[in-house]
Amino acid sequence: MDRRLQPIRRVAMVVLAAALLIAGPWVGWWPVAPLVLAALLFYGADRIVDRVERPEYWIFGAWVGSQATIAISVLLVWGPDTPVLSWFAIPVVTLATRFSLRGVVLGVAITIAMMFTIAFAGDASAVIDNPPLLLAPLAVVITVGILSTALMRSDVEHRSEAVIDPLTAMLNRKAMQNRVEELRQQSEVSGAPIALVILDIDHFKQVNDTLGHATGDAVLRDVAYLVRKDLRAFELAYRLGGEEFLVLLPGATLTEALELADRMRASVAEARFAEGSSVTVSCGVSASQQGEAMDFDAVFAEADAALYDAKSAGRNAVHGPRPTVAAVA
């Protein structure tokens, strides 16, 4: 969502800058400088967001920094007859698109604190004599926060229905396509490898035929849970269809992916499922090369061929890419 907001945020910054430039003859030109600083803060956050483990902290830090610089701009031009306090509502709109309710509440609270500081530091007597000077912009900020959160929750629910498999609660192929494109773009910049694991439940048809489809569905849900539970936040699992799953591992080498796949295989093999049933999985693993942009189709084809080899070798196994002619030589 932050990437989607980047071009919109730039337009909003341009609109604010234009308003300050047009108002320059009346309020002065210095308020433009803090706005430029806010733009630089977001530019810096955008550059590093894909390289850190907790990008949300950096994005929120940039957001707070931008509010602070807007606060400086507002303080420089604010007066009882200059209705610029309402500008604080603009960044508040973006909170709900990127953060949970806790982040929205924290952001709105920080904004309100800034508005009180500016109003009373700028002209306390005017605010005391005419409280609506502060109350009206406060109401706008709080209302925008409430409405944007409600709208975003509704949007998330509808998007979840479109990209989440209802049986296993895993992401589906549609979600995978979007993530693959993001990872491809990241690999072009960072050159970090991206690994993937394809898992297939062995002899799953026998589970449905002997124990029934309800038990088969329960087994699928439990296997999906076992596949997901060892993954980190940025490592995502997808249901490709039927009893086949795929795991994307940004930054993982082939060796690391093989180790993770074997842990998943062992975890499933040791588990007991509905009706006392047990199943195993076969895994095919592949990874892009360090320093190269990911070619997803090529990496997927290698992992798919490796899965076939694992099945052919007796199942309940993990196989990596087949050696190339050059490697054999």
Secondary structure as GFF3:
##gff-version 3
##sequence-region A 1 329
A	DSSP	alpha_helix	2	22	.	.	.	ID=ss1
A	DSSP	alpha_helix	24	27	.	.	.	ID=ss2
A	DSSP	alpha_helix	32	48	.	.	.	ID=ss3
A	DSSP	alpha_helix	55	77	.	.	.	ID=ss4
A	DSSP	three_ten_helix	85	88	.	.	.	ID=ss5
A	DSSP	alpha_helix	89	98	.	.	.	ID=ss6
A	DSSP	alpha_helix	101	129	.	.	.	ID=ss7
A	DSSP	alpha_helix	132	163	.	.	.	ID=ss8
A	DSSP	alpha_helix	173	190	.	.	.	ID=ss9
A	DSSP	beta_strand	194	201	.	.	.	ID=ss10
A	DSSP	alpha_helix	204	211	.	.	.	ID=ss11
A	DSSP	alpha_helix	213	229	.	.	.	ID=ss12
A	DSSP	beta_strand	236	241	.	.	.	ID=ss13
A	DSSP	beta_strand	244	250	.	.	.	ID=ss14
A	DSSP	alpha_helix	254	270	.	.	.	ID=ss15
A	DSSP	three_ten_helix	274	276	.	.	.	ID=ss16
A	DSSP	beta_strand	281	287	.	.	.	ID=ss17
A	DSSP	alpha_helix	296	312	.	.	.	ID=ss18
A	DSSP	beta_strand	318	319	.	.	.	ID=ss19
A	DSSP	alpha_helix	325	328	.	.	.	ID=ss20
###
